[in-house]
Amino acid sequence: MARASCARLTGGTPGPPLRFIMTVIALLYSFITWGVTAVIVAAILLIVLRSLYNYMDVNPFKWSPRTVRRVTDAVIMPVRRVLIAFRIDPKAAPLIAMILILVVGYLVVQVAASILNTLAGILFALTSGRVGTPVAIIGYVIFGLLGLYTLAIFVRVIFSLLSVSYANPAMRFLVRTTEPLMGPLRRMVPLVGMFDISPLVAFLVLWLCQSAVAATLLRDWPVRFL
C-alpha cells in the first residue's frame, strides 16, 4: 500500500530509499494499530469475564477471579468512584470502562497516525526534489501539530468528564497546552443551557486551520500518507 501510494504521489515509481522508508512507516503504523487493538480486545474480555464472575457469584478468593479483579481494578475502580460522585449506579462501571478503553485506544492510534503522517510528509518533501520543499516541510509540521492539538483538546474533555484533578500532571499539561485557545473561546462562546460548547468550536477552528494549511502551504502536495 505504501509503494502504490508513493508511486501515485510522485507520478511514477518511487526511488528505493523513499519506497523503503514509506514501507517502514506503513508497517509501523499497522503494528501500532494491531497492538492497540489486541490490548483493547484483551482488556474488554477481562472486564466481561469479571462481570460474569460477579453475576455467577463465583468464589472471589479463587485464583482466576482474584487475578481478573486485580488486573481490572486499575480501570474499574476509578470509574466507580466517578459514577458514585455523580450519584450514578456504580454497576454501570464495567460498561463505562469498556467505552473508555475504546476511546483511549482510538486516541493512541490517532496520535501515532498524526506523528507518522507528519514524518512521512517531511521525508517525502525532502526526497521529492520539487520546488517549494521548505514551504511544504513547514506545512507538514503545522498540519501535524494542529492534528495533535485537536487530540489534546479531546483528551482534556474526556479528563474533565472523568473529574480528573488539575493536580494530575497529565491534566495540568493538557490545560496549560490547550488553554491559549480554549480560554478565549470560552469567554466568547455562550453556554447552551448548562453545556459548554467551546470545545466543539475549537474543533471547528482547528479543522479550518488544517484545511487552510492544506490549501496553501501544501497546495499540490499530498496531505495523507496513511
Disulfide bonds with the S-S distance in Angstrom:
none
